[in-house]
Amino acid sequence: MLLELLAVAALIMTNFLSNVVTMVLFFNIGLALLSGSNMHLGAFAAVIGVAAAMASLTPSACAPAPLIFGPGHVTVRGVLKANLVFLVLSLAACLVVVYPLASAVFG
């Protein structure tokens, strides 16, 4: 449950912060919270790394976003609607594919 919560938080925060800042922040939070558990920390780091790379909602999160918003044909509301589906699918992929794969590789 904690992995899912941290992945959702990282997925949300990376849209407003730098990807690197989000990764460092959530790696440290996860390390402190999960160090006593039986969860593989390498697999946790892989999930957070992938989740933090899914930034696409705001110009500060995604380098090409100013080019998309610049001409004025696309609104933040329109991008939010389209990207919410992408973000939900990305989160599902992180938890269903990335974590088991990383556990097998690092395990």
SULGI-V690559 format. One record per backbone hydrogen bond with DSSP energy under -1.0 kcal/mol. NH is the residue of the N-H (numbers start at 0). CO is the residue of the C=O. E is the energy in kcal/mol with one decimal. If there is no record, write none. Layout:
nh->(NH | NH)
co->(CO | CO)
e->(E | E)
This chain:
nh->(4 | 5 | 6 | 7 | 8 | 9 | 10 | 11 | 12 | 13 | 14 | 15 | 16 | 21 | 22 | 23 | 24 | 25 | 26 | 27 | 28 | 29 | 30 | 31 | 32 | 33 | 34 | 36 | 43 | 44 | 45 | 46 | 47 | 48 | 49 | 50 | 51 | 53 | 60 | 61 | 64 | 67 | 68 | 69 | 78 | 79 | 80 | 81 | 82 | 83 | 86 | 87 | 88 | 89 | 90 | 91 | 92 | 93 | 94 | 95 | 96 | 97 | 98 | 100 | 101 | 102 | 103 | 104 | 105 | 106)
co->(0 | 1 | 2 | 3 | 4 | 5 | 6 | 7 | 8 | 9 | 11 | 12 | 12 | 17 | 18 | 19 | 20 | 21 | 22 | 23 | 24 | 25 | 26 | 27 | 28 | 29 | 30 | 33 | 39 | 40 | 41 | 42 | 43 | 44 | 45 | 46 | 47 | 50 | 57 | 57 | 61 | 63 | 64 | 65 | 74 | 75 | 76 | 77 | 78 | 79 | 82 | 83 | 84 | 85 | 86 | 87 | 88 | 89 | 90 | 91 | 92 | 92 | 93 | 96 | 97 | 98 | 99 | 100 | 101 | 102)
e->(-2.2 | -2.5 | -2.4 | -2.4 | -2.3 | -2.5 | -2.4 | -2.1 | -2.9 | -2.2 | -1.2 | -1.9 | -1.8 | -2.4 | -2.4 | -2.6 | -2.5 | -2.6 | -2.6 | -2.0 | -2.0 | -2.5 | -2.6 | -2.0 | -2.3 | -2.9 | -1.0 | -1.4 | -1.9 | -2.5 | -1.8 | -2.1 | -2.5 | -2.5 | -2.2 | -2.7 | -2.6 | -1.3 | -1.0 | -1.6 | -1.3 | -1.3 | -2.8 | -2.1 | -2.2 | -2.7 | -2.2 | -2.0 | -2.8 | -1.8 | -2.9 | -2.3 | -2.4 | -2.3 | -2.3 | -2.3 | -2.3 | -2.4 | -2.2 | -2.6 | -2.3 | -1.9 | -1.9 | -2.0 | -3.0 | -2.5 | -2.0 | -2.2 | -3.1 | -1.5)
